[in-house]
Amino acid sequence: MTKIPTLIAETTTEDFMTFLHDNAKPVPEEGGNICAALGTSFSWMKANKFKTLKDILNGYLADDSVPVDWALFLIPTYYDDFSEEIRLMWMEKITDPLDAFTIYRPLSLTEDEKKLLEGKFKGRLPKVEEEIRQGVIE
């Protein structure tokens, strides 16, 4: 049974922040950058007074001062809670090939998500791609 996403484009900023608060997940032990990114992102989100999640993401994509680490934490942590449209917007922020591959590997992505992330890492990580071909990495 497919889960119906909780977080869609029309989700209000208040509901998004409430969701994150109510569904808080632990940050990985090596997540120092993630903690800083989350703090920066929440402050930025409040300061900009966005109305919806889609507004937040449009602002996030346009603002280089908001760290990509926010997306790197939220995508795998809340993958099933976001609609595909919203997941694709989070994924747009990722530019580093290794970050794209890190998100790509463990998730059951849609074809559009695979295509977007593959475009960010294919041909740019020769050692990783060789290990995939050899079966070292699944």
Secondary structure, 3 states (H helix, E strand, C coil): CCCCCCECCCCEHHHHHHHHHHCCCCCCCCCHHHHHHHHHHHHHHHHHCCCEHHHHHHHHHHCCCCCCHHHHHHHHHCHHHECHHHHHHHHHCCCCHHHHHHHHCCCCCCHHHHHHHHHHHCCCCHHHHHHHHHCCCC
